[in-house]
């Protein structure tokens, strides 16, 4: 299987993985993921009253050709959640994780999730699709956000 062309993947995202909550404050791990495909017009429709949108985005990541913070490796959520030291990995979780378009340098909890979503074009993860591959390890990840 060929790698998806880099011209089709011109975006970078900053992913925030939820780690834990201590004293009512949530902490997140920030990971920059370079060379992803984003469809920012996902679910836009032309109707009789104009263009309608559901404010959703569709993202495709080719794991064979990305750059991440500290060369982090993707793990499916169940595997990621079961390890203690998460610093070498990233995942996509539909419950608490979110991402912003571009490179964000802010860390949480110094900034709040609400502030981040206002400041950047940000999305909470609504679904994650990992198509089966012959190698048994994920090659492509399809993510939607809202």
C-alpha positions in Angstrom: 0.0 0.0 0.0 1.4 3.4 -1.0 1.8 6.3 1.4 -0.8 9.1 0.9 0.9 12.0 -0.9 2.2 14.8 1.3 0.4 17.3 -0.9 -2.8 15.8 0.3 -1.7 16.1 3.9 -0.7 19.8 4.3 -2.0 20.3 7.9 -0.5 20.0 11.4 -2.7 19.5 14.4 -2.0 19.8 18.1 -3.7 16.9 19.9 -4.5 17.0 23.6 -4.8 13.6 25.3 -6.6 13.6 28.6 -4.4 12.1 31.4 -6.2 12.5 34.7 -8.0 14.9 37.0 -6.4 16.0 40.3 -8.2 18.2 42.7 -10.8 19.0 40.0 -8.2 20.1 37.4 -7.8 18.0 34.3 -4.3 17.5 32.9 -3.6 16.8 29.2 -0.6 15.6 27.2 0.1 17.8 24.2 1.3 16.2 20.9 2.0 18.0 17.6 1.2 15.7 14.7 2.5 16.9 11.3 1.3 16.0 7.8 -2.4 15.1 8.3 -5.3 15.5 5.9 -8.2 17.7 7.1 -11.5 18.2 5.4 -12.7 21.4 7.1 -15.8 21.6 4.9 -17.0 18.1 6.1 -20.8 17.8 6.2 -21.4 21.2 4.5 -24.5 21.1 2.4 -26.1 23.5 -0.1 -29.8 23.9 0.7 -32.5 26.2 -0.5 -31.6 28.6 2.3 -27.9 28.6 1.6 -24.9 26.6 2.9 -25.6 24.7 6.1 -22.8 23.1 8.2 -22.7 20.8 11.2 -19.3 22.3 12.2 -17.6 19.0 11.8 -14.1 18.1 10.5 -12.8 14.9 9.0 -9.2 14.0 9.4 -7.0 11.2 7.9 -3.6 10.3 9.3 -1.2 8.1 7.5 0.9 6.7 10.4 3.7 5.6 8.1 4.6 9.3 7.3 4.0 11.6 10.2 6.1 13.6 12.6 5.1 13.9 16.2 6.4 15.5 19.4 9.3 13.4 20.6 8.6 10.8 17.9 5.5 9.5 19.8 3.9 6.3 18.5 0.2 5.8 18.0 -1.5 3.3 20.3 -5.2 2.3 20.2 -7.0 3.8 23.2 -7.4 0.6 25.3 -3.6 -0.1 25.0 -2.7 3.6 25.7 -5.1 3.7 28.7 -3.5 0.6 30.3 0.1 1.9 30.4 1.4 4.1 33.1 4.1 6.1 31.2 2.2 7.6 28.3 5.0 10.1 27.3 6.1 8.0 24.3 2.6 7.5 22.8 -0.5 9.3 21.6 -4.0 8.1 21.0 -7.5 9.4 20.0 -10.2 9.1 22.6 -13.8 10.2 22.0 -14.6 11.0 25.6 -12.1 13.8 26.6 -9.5 14.3 23.9 -9.5 17.2 21.5 -7.3 18.8 18.8 -6.7 22.2 17.4 -5.6 23.0 13.8 -2.0 24.2 13.7 0.7 24.2 16.3 -0.4 25.3 19.7 2.2 25.8 22.4 -0.2 26.1 25.4 -0.4 23.4 27.9 -3.4 22.5 30.0 -4.4 23.1 32.8 -2.7 26.5 32.5 -5.2 27.2 29.7 -8.6 25.6 29.9 -10.1 23.5 27.2 -12.8 26.1 26.6 -10.2 28.8 26.2 -8.2 26.7 23.7 -11.3 25.9 21.6 -12.1 29.7 21.5 -8.5 30.8 20.7 -7.9 28.2 17.9 -10.0 26.3 15.5 -10.5 23.3 17.8 -12.6 20.1 17.8 -13.6 17.5 20.3 -13.1 14.0 18.9 -16.4 12.4 18.0 -15.4 9.2 16.2 -12.2 7.2 15.5 -12.0 4.7 12.7 -9.0 2.3 12.3 -9.3 0.2 9.1 -7.9 -3.3 9.3 -4.4 -3.8 7.7 -2.5 -6.8 6.5 0.3 -6.1 9.0 -2.0 -6.2 12.0 -0.9 -2.7 13.1 -2.8 0.4 12.2 -1.7 2.3 9.1 -4.4 4.9 8.6 -6.6 6.5 11.2 -9.8 8.3 10.3 -11.0 10.8 12.9 -14.0 13.2 13.0 -14.4 16.1 15.3 -17.0 18.6 16.2 
